[in-house]
Amino acid sequence: MHTGPNADQLELQAAAREVLRKSCPSTLVRQAYSDPRAWQDLWKTAVQMGWTQLALRGIGPDDLGLTTLDLVLTLEACGGALAPIPLISSIGVAAGAVRTLGPGALDLLTDLADGSVATLAAQPTGQRLPGVPLTLDDAGRVHGSALCVPDAVHADLLVALCSSADRTALAIVPIGDGVLIEPADSADPSRPLAVVTVDARAVESAIVDLEQAIAPGLLALAAELVGTAHGALDMAVEHAKTRRQFDRVIGSYQGVKHALADNYVAVERARALVYGAAALLDEAPAGPRLWDACALAKAAANDAALACTRTAVQVLGALGQTWEHDIHLYLRRAWVSAALFGDSSSLYHAVGRRYMSGGAA
């Protein structure tokens, strides 16, 4: 199993980073804090660049030969730029769950590839890990509420994980009558969250495996967090190489350079786990090891993003405490994305419990 990117994939990521460098300055991220339409022009760019076509990777007659690693590399670039678009919610998380339906999901995935926005409702009340927050009755109606639904305020479709006769179902509900979206406080307003209450008929539903539906979302969030961590680390390293105190650059002091070296190791560990999980998702999308691999990648990426952003604030000193400096934008994104779909301790605990009970392969 090959886990690293090839030259073409690295070129794809470099192209994405160049587009984001020009089209997604930090001023756009700040604008998205208060302007609910700020994301739309960048979203049109993402669609034109073909990033949304990653929803169709490996499926359909027009398959371009893209892989999950291509998606991971694109999301990593978006994480580094803090792109305030619903690419991760729609193409990474929601489409990842929909893909478990197989070729029968081609029409829906095509809509997402063409720019329609979907989000996944998978956070029950009172739980730290994703699960089944809604119910699907015999008449095909979806009932209940889900917390912390990302980008729901931008979505056209709700992909809902539902309990149905003691099994897990995936239901597709158009955003409209019967779907109440209540915006919730988010530490990162460019990644809006909402409580979604549903009492509406599903236009499509099917029985799915819960772990198989959730695993791609864990991986997608992990990929974005790796990019966010690396972006914050680069900012801290650049400052440490130029800021001088007592006639020496601060990066020469042991306390600074060791902290940054530890951050680098954390980022590379998380990146390796993300790339490995991406390869496994393509090779064995229904395999017993998939959820564990994606959960460990997400946990490691959580740790890396939180460590890198916190260290960057410390390295920047008084600058890092100001609204004008961009490091707080990275810290806010790390806070929110690290909590979505499970914080590190919850994920590590879940994987360890599965291992001790013999549930992990």
N, C-alpha and C positions, 0 to 999 in steps of 0.2 A: 504494500500500500504506500503510494507516494504522497507525502504530506506537504511538501514545500511548493511554492509558486514557481512556475517556469518563466522564461523571459517575456512571453506574450502577456502573462498575467501581471507581471511587474510593470509592464508598459501600460496596461489597462489602469492599474492603480495610480501610476504617475500621471496619466492623463486626467483621471478623476481629481487628483490633488491640484492639478493646474487649473482645471475648471473652477474648483472651489476657491482657490486662491484669488481668482478674479471676480467670481460671482458671489462669494460668501465671506466678505470681510466681517470683522467683529461688530462693525456698526449695524449690519443686518441682524446679527444675533440679538443685539441690544434693542433694535427696532421691534423684533418679534416679542419682546417682553410686554409691549403695550399695544402693538398693532396686530389684530387677529388675522390680517390679510398679508402680512409681511412675507410669509413663506411662499406665496403663490407663484411669483416669478421664478424663484429658484426651483420650485417643483416642475414648472414647465421646462426648464433647462434639463432637469433630471430625466424627464420623459423623453425629450429630444435626444439626449445623449444615450438613451437606451438602457439606463440603469434599471428602470422598472421592468424591462424585458427579462430580468433575472428571475422573476416569478415563474417563468415558463421553462427554466433550464431543465433539459432532459425530457420535456413533455411536448407532444404535438408535432405536426408535420413541419413546422417552421423552426424547429430546434436548431440553435446556432452552435451547439456543442459546449455551452457554458456549464460551469460546475458550481457547487456550493462554495468552493474556495474563491471563485470570482465574486460572488456575493459578499463573502467575508472581507475581501480586500477592498471592495467598494464601501462597505459599511465602516471599515477601519478609517478610510479616507474621510468619510463624513464625520466620524467621531473626532478626528483630529481638527476639523474645521468647525465643529459644533453646529453642523448644518441644521437649521430649524425647519426641516421638512419631515413628513411622515414616512420616509423611506423604510425606516426600521420597523415601524408599526404595521405598515401595509405589506411591503415586499418581504421583510424579514420574519415578522412574527405571525401576522394573519395569513399571508400566503403560505408560510411554512406549515401551519396547521391544515389549511385547505389542501395542500399537496398530498396529505395522507389519504385523500379520497381517490387518488390515482387519476387515470385518464378521464374519468367522469367529471373532473373538476376543470376541464380544459376551457370551457366557456367563461367560467368565473375568473380563472387565472388570466385569461386573455383580457378581460375587462380591467383587471389590476395592472397588467402590463401596458395597457393603453392609457393609464393615468387615473382610473378610479381609485379611491382611497378606502381601505378597509382597516379595521382594528379588531383585536381579539379581546373578548371579555373572559378572563380566566382567573380573577382574584376574588375568592369568597371572603365574606366578612369574618374577621377574627382569625385569619390564617396568614402566615408569613410566606408560604409557598403557594404557587399557582395550583388551581384545582378546578372544581366544577361548581360555579356559583349559581347557575340557572337550572330550570327544569323545562322539559319538553313534554307536553301532555299528548294523549292519544289523538287529539284533534289537530296536532301540528302547531300548537301555539307555545311560545316561549314565555316563561314567567320568571320574575325574580330580579335581583339587583347584583351588580358586580362593582367592585371598588377599583380605583386606580387604573382606569382604562386609558391608555395613552393615546393622544391625538383623536379622541372621540369627537371633539368639537370640529375636526376637519373631515370626518369620515362620511362616506356615502353608504357603506355597508358595515354591519356588525357581524362578526364571526363569533358565535357564542358556544362555549362548552356547557353542555346540559346533561343532567341526569335524566334517563329515560328507561323506566322499567328495570332498574338496577344495573343499567349499562350507561356508558358515556356516549353521548351523541354530539355531533358538530352541526350546528344550525346556522343558516345564513338569514339574517333579518335586515331588510333595507332600513336605513335611518329615516324616520318619518313618524307617522301616527303610531302611537303605542310604544314609542321609544323616547324616554325622557333622559336628556343629558344634562347633568348638573355639574358645572365646572367646580373642581376642587382646588384647594391651595396647592401650588407646586413650587418647590424651592427653585426650580428652573422653569420660568414661564415660557421659554421657547420649546419646552417639552410639556405641553399642557396635559393635565390629568382630569378625569371626570368620574363621577358616580353615574352609572348607567342603569336605569330601571326599565324593564321590558315587560310588556303585555301585548304581544303582537304575533302574527302568524309568520312562521318561517317559510321562505320561498323554496328552501332546499334543506334537507337534513340527512344525516347518515350516521351509522354507528362507527365509532373510531376507537382506537387504543389511546388512552389518556396520555401516557408517557410519550408515545410517538407523535402526538399532536403538539405537546408542549416543548419537546426537545429542540426543534428548530428555533423557537423563540428564545430559549436560553442561549443558544449559540449566537444568534443575531445580536442580542444585547451584549454578549461577551466581546464580539468583534468590535462593536462601536466603542465599548469601554477601553479596549486596547488602544484604539486611536486617540481617545481622550487622554488616556494616561501618557501616551507618547508625546502628545502635543504639550501637555503641562511639563513633562520632563525636559523637552527641548527648550521651553521658555526658561526654566530654572537653570539649565546648563549654560545657556547663552548669557544670562545675568551673572552667573558665577564666574564666567570667563572674562567679564569686562568690569564688574564692580570691584573697586579697590578699597581696602581698609588697612591702615597701618603700613602703607606702601607695598601691599601685596594684594593680588586678586583674591577674592574670598574663596574661590574654588581651590586654592592651594591649601586651605585649612582642612585638617583631617575631619573635623565634624561635618563639614559641608561635602567634601568629595566622597566620603564613605556613605553618607546618606544618599547622594545621587547615584553612586554605584549600586547600592542596594535597590534603588528604584529601577535602575536599568535591568537588573537581574529579574525583578518582579515582572516587568513588562515582557521580557523575552520568555519567561516561564509561561505567562498567560498566553502569549502569542503562539507558542508551540502547542499548548493544549487546544487552542482554538483551531489551528490548522489541522491538528490530528482529528478533532471531532468533525470538522468539515469533510475530511476524507472519509471518515466512517459513515457519515450521513449519506454520502453518495454510494458507498459500497454496500452498506447494510442498513437501509432506512428503517427496517422493522426489527433490527437485531436487539438482543437483550442488553448489550453494552452501551447502546446509543445514549440513553438518558443519563447514565453515569458520566459518560465522556462530556456531554454538553453541560451537565451540572458542575463538574469539576472545572471546566473551562470558564463558566460564568463566575464561580467562586473566586478563582484565581484572578480573573479580570476585575472583579469587584475590589479585591485587595490592592491590585496594582493601581487602579484609578484613584482610589481613596488615598493611598500612600503617596503617589506622585503629586497629586494636587495639594495635599496638606504640606508636603515637603517644599513644594514650589512657593507656597505662601510664606513659609518660614525663611527660605533663601532670599526671597524678595524683600523681606523685612517690612519696613513702613510702607513701601510701595504696594505690597501685597494686601495691605489693609484698606486700600482706597477703592472707591467705586470706579475711578477713571481707568485703573489698570485692568487688563482682561483676565487675570488669573482667576478672579472669583467666578467668571463665566464657566471655566473648566471645573471648578470645585462644585458649583451648583449642578452641572450636568452629571458629574460623578455621583453626587449624593442621590439624585433621583434615579438614574439608571442602575446604580448598585442595589437599590431597594426593590426595583421592579423584578418580579418573578423570583424573588428570594434573595435575602442577604447572604453573605458568605457563611456565617455560622449555621444558618438553617440548611443550606445546601450541603455543607460538609457533614452535618449531623445526619441528613437524610441518606447520603451516600454511605456513610459509615454504618448506619443502622441496616441498610440493605445488605452490605457486605457481611455483617455479623450474622444476619439471618439467612445467608446463603442466596439472597436475591440478585446479587451481582455476578456477572459472568467473569 
